[in-house]
């Protein structure tokens, strides 16, 4: 795995040796960031169910201001922290051990408000609705924030909640990427 573009372009992430971690492929990451293009620059980003942290690190490489990585696997957080240190990103990032499926109070505690959120829960977990609800309840999103979900391609993804509306959806092999816009 490598960073695709930006200031860290071509830099390799440490190899993943953690059972249950499914990294986002380079192809899917490149497609997501092509769609987001200008929304990343100067954004505050949260990478939920972060796994390798590749999405958040890609955002930092492309000009994001801050990134908070959230995962409940201590081995994943060790890997993320090691890569952040190697890439010199540890000043503008935080790695937090937390179960993002339960609530997102950990993000409120950072004092940041977010413009962009990546969520890549395990495919077997049905976490889209609960994560969107948790984001709305945490009151940590800037107006018109974007939430990007990766799920299995055969999942039925809701189109709307009280606080979010799905703005786009794309299929890449076995991955379905859904974009939600926060509506104040």
N, C-alpha and C positions, 0 to 999 in steps of 0.2 A: 504494500500500500504506500502511496505517495501523495504529496500535495500536488494538485493539478495546476494551479495558477496563483499569481500574486507574488508577494515578496519571498515566499518559501517554496516557490515552484520547483518541483523535482525532488524535494527533500523527502526521504523515506521515513515512515513511521516504524517504530520497533515492531518486530513480528508478534503476531497474536498467538498466544498459546493458552487461551482461556476457553474451556468448554462453554457452549451456549452463546458465545459472542458471534454475531453475524454482521460483519462489517459491510457498509454500503460500498458497492462496487464503484470503481473510478467512473464508469460510464454513467451510472445513475447520479453520482455526485456532480459530474460535469453538466448533465442535463438540468439538474435542479438549480445550479448556480447560473446557468445560462438564462433560465426563466427569471431568476431573482435579480440578475445583474446589478443595477444601481441601488437596490434596497439594502445591500450588504454594507456599503461604505458608511463608516461612522455609526453603524448600528450597535446596539446592545443586544447580545445574542444569548439564548439559553439552549443548551444541547441536552435534552432529556432522554433517559434510557441511553446514555451516551456511548456505552460500549467502548470502542476504540477512541472516541472523541474526534474522529476524522472530520465530521461535519463542522464542528465548532472550530477546529484548527484551520480548516479550509476557509471558513468565514474570516478568521483573524488574518490569514494570509492575504485575503482580498480586501482588507481595509476596515473590518469591524473594530469598534472601539474596545469593547469588553465582551468576555464570554464566560458564562457559568456552565460547568459540566456537572450533570446530575446522574448518578447511577448508584444502585444499591449493592453492587458487587465490588468488594474491596480490591480484588485483583485488577479489575478494569480501571479503578481509580488510580492504582499504582502505575499502570501502563500509561494512562492519560497524563499523570503528573510527571512521569519520566520524559514523555515526549514534549510536554510544555517546557520543561527545563532545557532539554536539548535544543529546542527551537527558540529559546529566549522569550517565551510568551508568558512566563509565570508572573510578571508584574500586572498584567491586565486580564488575568483569568483566575477563576476559582474552581476547584474540584470538590464537590460535596457528595458525601454518602447519604443517600435518601431514597425512599421508595416513592417515585414520582406518581405511581398509580394511586396512592392513598391521598396525598395532598401535595401542595407546592408551597407550603409555608417557608421552606428553606429559601425560596427565591425572594420572598418578601423581606427576609432577614438580611439580604444583601444590600438593600437600600437602592437597588437599581430598578428602573422600569425598562421593559424590553420591547424592541422593535421587531425582532425575528426569533422564532422558536422552532427548533428541530425536534421531532419526536419519532423515535424508531423503537417502539416497544417490541418485545418478542412477538413473532407472528401468531403464536397460539393465544396470546393475550388479547382480549377485546378491550382496548384501552382508549379508543378515540374519544368517545362521548365523555368518559370520566376525566380524561386529561383536559379536554376543552372546558369542562365544568370547573375543574380545579384551577385552571388558569384564570377563568372569569372570577371565581371566588377570591383568589389571591390578590386581585386588584393590582397587578404588576405590569400590565401591558400598556404601551403607548397607543394613542388613537391610530387605527388602521394597521395595527401590528399584523404580521403574517405568521401563521403557524403551518409548518410543513410536516406532514405525517408520511411515514413509510409503513406499508402494511402488505400482507400477502395479496397477490393480484386478484384473488377470487373473493375478497371481502366486500360486503356491501357497506359502503361508507355513507353516513348521513350527509345530507346536503346543508342542513341548517340547525343551529341551536338558538337559544335566546340571545347569545352574545356573538355568534360566529356564523359566517356564511361561506360555503365552499365556493372558491373562485376559479379553481382549475383542478384538473385531475388527469394524470398521465400513467400509462402502463409501460414498464420496461421489463421484459421477460417475466419473472415471477414476482416482481415488485410493483405495487401500485403506489403512486405518489399523489397525495391530495393536499391542496393548498387552501387554507382557510384564512379569511380576513376578519379581524376583530372589528365589531360594530359597537361603538360606544352607546 
